């Protein structure tokens, strides 16, 4: 605060692009595990948005769909086709879980583009939980479906015999790194995009560079709309790939 005040007194521009990611209590005071926060609020709004789109707009289905029904049907078919193409017919039974992941992430990402909103998926506390849920689900499912044959996922039988132990170690390490890369990819991309927009917004206050900064904000905002969908898609498609490994470890 002192440095910010000194900057303002000196006539300089002071802004903090990372402040938008601070988790704060909705009613002031310190944050505890039971405190309603801005993160909880916007995650709740994402859930409400998913329910509104997938339930309320499809309650009265018609041959000529409304806009909401069209979007809901497109999302359903898009994810269903993804699951079927990657995991095969065996993976369709897990479609509701994957569909829930996709809709929550894409809804949270799009809601975060509203001015003065909050981005839950920019926090590792959220993305790590999502990634660990996928990792544990896939691992447990792999052993339930295949027993010890699931360990064949780490044994590259097509490689020369001398290289197989080395490759097995590499495969084990890469397998346990999955939740890390899965979560960091989502949170890192969302956080970076929002931080850049905030930087451009800070420069928009300077008259000389204001037109350039505003153009930069518009360009970054358009890019973030695309990134919001792509990151939800990437998280979902990787989930499908991991699920395929659990269902068919020998392929």
C-alpha positions in Angstrom: 0.0 0.0 0.0 2.8 2.4 0.9 4.6 1.8 -2.4 1.3 2.3 -4.3 0.7 5.6 -2.5 4.2 6.7 -3.3 3.7 5.8 -7.0 0.5 7.8 -7.1 2.1 10.8 -5.4 4.9 10.7 -8.0 2.4 10.7 -10.8 3.4 7.2 -12.0 1.2 4.3 -13.0 0.8 1.6 -10.4 -1.3 -1.5 -11.0 -1.1 -5.0 -9.8 -2.3 -7.6 -12.4 -2.2 -10.5 -9.9 -4.5 -8.9 -7.4 -7.5 -10.1 -9.4 -6.6 -13.7 -8.3 -6.8 -13.0 -4.6 -9.3 -15.2 -2.7 -11.3 -12.8 -0.4 -14.2 -13.2 2.0 -17.5 -12.0 0.6 -18.3 -10.3 3.9 -14.8 -9.0 4.9 -12.4 -10.3 7.4 -9.9 -13.2 7.2 -10.5 -16.3 5.0 -11.0 -19.6 6.7 -12.1 -23.0 5.4 -15.7 -22.2 6.3 -15.7 -18.6 5.0 -17.8 -17.8 1.9 -15.3 -16.4 -0.6 -15.4 -15.0 -4.1 -13.9 -18.3 -5.4 -16.8 -20.3 -3.9 -19.3 -17.8 -5.3 -18.1 -18.0 -8.9 -17.8 -21.8 -8.7 -21.4 -21.8 -7.5 -22.4 -19.5 -10.3 -20.7 -21.9 -12.8 -22.7 -24.8 -11.5 -25.9 -22.7 -11.7 -25.0 -21.8 -15.3 -24.5 -25.5 -16.2 -27.9 -26.5 -14.6 -29.6 -23.6 -16.4 -28.2 -24.5 -19.8 -28.4 -28.3 -19.6 -31.6 -28.7 -17.5 -33.9 -25.7 -17.8 -33.4 -25.1 -21.5 -34.1 -28.8 -22.3 -37.1 -29.3 -20.0 -39.5 -28.5 -22.8 -37.7 -29.9 -25.8 -39.1 -29.2 -29.2 -38.5 -30.2 -32.8 -37.4 -26.7 -33.5 -35.0 -26.0 -30.7 -34.6 -22.7 -28.9 -31.2 -21.1 -28.7 -30.5 -22.5 -25.3 -31.6 -26.0 -26.4 -29.4 -25.8 -29.4 -26.3 -24.9 -27.4 -27.1 -27.7 -24.9 -27.5 -30.3 -27.6 -24.3 -29.1 -29.4 -22.4 -29.5 -26.1 -23.9 -32.9 -25.4 -23.1 -34.2 -28.9 -19.6 -32.7 -28.9 -18.5 -34.3 -25.7 -20.3 -37.6 -26.4 -18.6 -37.9 -29.8 -15.2 -37.1 -28.2 -15.7 -39.8 -25.5 -16.9 -42.4 -28.1 -14.1 -41.7 -30.6 -11.2 -41.8 -28.0 -12.3 -44.4 -25.4 -14.6 -46.6 -27.6 -18.0 -48.0 -26.7 -16.7 -49.1 -23.3 -16.1 -45.5 -22.3 -19.6 -44.2 -22.9 -20.7 -45.3 -19.4 -18.4 -42.6 -18.0 -19.7 -39.9 -20.3 -21.7 -38.2 -17.5 -18.6 -37.6 -15.5 -16.6 -36.3 -18.4 -19.5 -34.1 -19.5 -19.7 -32.6 -16.0 -16.0 -31.8 -16.1 -16.2 -30.1 -19.4 -19.3 -28.1 -18.7 -18.0 -26.9 -15.3 -14.6 -25.8 -16.7 -16.0 -24.1 -19.8 -18.7 -22.3 -17.7 -16.2 -21.1 -15.1 -13.9 -19.9 -17.8 -16.5 -17.9 -19.7 -18.0 -16.4 -16.5 -14.5 -15.3 -15.6 -14.5 -13.0 -18.7 -17.2 -10.9 -17.2 -15.7 -7.6 -15.9 -15.1 -7.6 -12.1 -15.7 -11.4 -11.9 -13.4 -14.0 -10.5 -11.7 -17.0 -12.2 -11.7 -20.2 -10.1 -9.8 -22.2 -12.8 -6.9 -19.8 -12.4 -6.2 -21.3 -9.0 -4.2 -24.5 -8.6 -6.4 -25.4 -5.6 -9.3 -25.9 -8.0 -7.5 -27.4 -11.0 -5.4 -29.8 -8.9 -8.6 -31.2 -7.3 -10.1 -31.7 -10.7 -6.9 -33.3 -12.1 -6.4 -35.6 -9.0 -10.0 -36.7 -9.2 -9.4 -37.8 -12.8 -6.0 -39.4 -11.9 -7.4 -41.4 -9.0 -10.6 -42.4 -10.9 -8.6 -43.7 -13.9 -6.0 -45.5 -11.7 -8.6 -47.2 -9.6 -10.7 -48.1 -12.6 -7.7 -49.5 -14.4 -7.0 -52.0 -11.6 -10.7 -52.8 -11.1 -11.1 -53.5 -14.9 -7.8 -55.2 -15.6 -6.2 -56.2 -12.3 -2.4 -56.5 -12.5 -2.6 -56.4 -16.3 -3.0 -52.7 -15.9 0.7 -52.5 -15.1 1.3 -53.5 -18.7 0.7 -49.9 -19.4 4.2 -49.2 -18.2 5.9 -52.1 -20.0 6.7 -51.3 -23.6 6.8 -54.8 -25.1 7.5 -53.5 -28.6 10.8 -52.0 -27.5 14.1 -54.0 -27.4 14.4 -56.0 -24.2 17.4 -54.1 -22.9 15.5 -50.8 -23.1 12.3 -52.0 -21.5 13.3 -51.5 -17.8 14.5 -47.9 -18.6 11.3 -47.2 -20.5 9.2 -48.6 -17.7 10.8 -46.2 -15.3 10.1 -43.3 -17.7 6.5 -44.4 -18.2 5.9 -44.6 -14.4 7.3 -41.2 -13.8 5.3 -39.7 -16.7 2.2 -41.4 -15.4 2.5 -39.8 -11.9 3.3 -36.5 -13.5 -0.1 -36.5 -15.3 -2.1 -34.7 -12.6 0.6 -32.0 -12.3 0.7 -31.2 -16.1 -3.1 -31.7 -16.3 -3.7 -29.0 -13.6 -0.9 -26.6 -14.4 -1.9 -26.4 -18.1 -5.4 -25.2 -17.3 -4.6 -22.8 -14.4 -1.5 -21.4 -16.1 -3.2 -20.5 -19.4 -6.2 -19.0 -17.7 -4.1 -17.0 -15.2 -1.7 -15.7 -17.9 -4.5 -14.5 -20.2 -6.3 -12.6 -17.4 -3.0 -11.0 -16.2 -2.2 -9.7 -19.7 -5.7 -8.2 -20.0 -5.2 -6.4 -16.7 -1.8 -5.1 -17.8 -3.3 -3.6 -20.9 -6.2 -2.2 -18.8 -3.6 -0.4 -16.6 -1.9 1.2 -19.6 -5.3 2.3 -20.9 -5.2 5.0 -18.2 -2.3 6.7 -20.0 -3.6 9.1 -22.7 -0.6 8.6 -25.0 -0.9 4.8 -25.2 -4.6 4.5 -24.5 -5.7 3.7 -28.1 -3.1 1.0 -28.4 -3.9 -0.4 -25.0 -7.6 -0.6 -25.8 -6.9 -2.4 -29.0 -4.7 -4.8 -27.1 -7.5 -5.4 -24.6 -10.0 -6.1 -27.4 -7.5 -8.5 -29.1 -6.7 -10.3 -25.8 -10.3 -10.6 -24.8 -11.1 -12.2 -28.2 -8.2 -14.6 -27.7 -9.3 -15.4 -24.2 -12.8 -16.4 -25.4 -11.1 -18.9 -27.6 -8.6 -20.0 -24.9 -11.5 -20.5 -22.4 -13.0 -23.1 -24.7 -9.8 -24.7 -25.8 -8.5 -25.2 -22.3 -11.8 -26.9 -21.3 -11.5 -29.0 -24.4 -7.8 -30.0 -23.8 -8.6 -30.9 -20.1 -11.5 -33.1 -21.3 -9.7 -34.8 -24.2 -6.8 -35.6 -21.9 -9.2 -37.1 -19.5 -10.6 -39.3 -22.3 -7.0 -40.4 -23.3 -6.3 -41.3 -19.6 -9.6 -43.2 -19.4 -8.7 -45.1 -22.6 -5.4 -46.2 -21.0 -7.4 -47.5 -18.0 -9.9 -49.4 -20.2 -7.4 -50.7 -22.7 -3.9 -50.7 -21.2 -2.5 -53.0 -23.9 -3.4 -50.7 -26.8 
